[in-house]
């Protein structure tokens, strides 16, 4: 696997983790409002 | 043709990307909900109740039961799917960070409500929560070091590896794979035992070596037996239950014993 593809997968997973945390906060706020 | 292959592989990359993105986002979302749900319960003193025949002194905050139970089970399911897809795609995963993320975030809750912002008016430090904070920081912090090191190694060019004992459990020759192949063979053996007529299966022992269940017979029936045995061997070989050498040896044995005279 080339360095470019490793960087791609790393960034994709970092973005996924970030998006998941944001989604969790959104769901929490929506339910507890 | 080459273009078709390239197209196929880029489609596979898109499919893998979507799977990995959605499943990891699901894990992160579940961990966040567990973290926030735990905070809401700690904020009212750390315990609450819902349902049941008794009079409830402290009701649970809205949604907290669902966040905690759903977050834990949802997180486990998403984490399993995430590991499966990253292994399938041959991608280094963040799975080693999930355990530290869970324990460090919950450990922070214990520290925060135990000493920094204890619940209740003029509340002092809560000793029980501080013990939990220390334990959770140790449990989450120690595995964080090899997990981060694994990701750095993968980014530097090393092949992706699962953390701690997970490789041995899931990798080639690992426990899960061996268990699955043994179960497949037991199922075949049972099918052979209840099916009347000549049996054709070859039992492969987990440690290697094969034992034909019945000696092949000659003539037309023997020819059909040989074909069936070869098909079975091929399936076992493709599933990984037989190594190349075992497969070749077994094939030679079948062809030598059951071939036309």
Interface residues (C-beta under 8 A of the other chain):
Chain A: X1 X3 X6 X7 X9 X10 X12 X13 X15 X16 X17 X18 X19 X20 X21 X23 X24 X25 X27 X28 X31 X32
Chain B: X17 X20 X21 X22 X24 X25 X26 X27 X28 X29 X30 X31 X32 X33 X35 X36 X37 X40 X61 X62 X63 X66 X67 X90 X91 X92 X93 X94 X151 X154 X155 X157
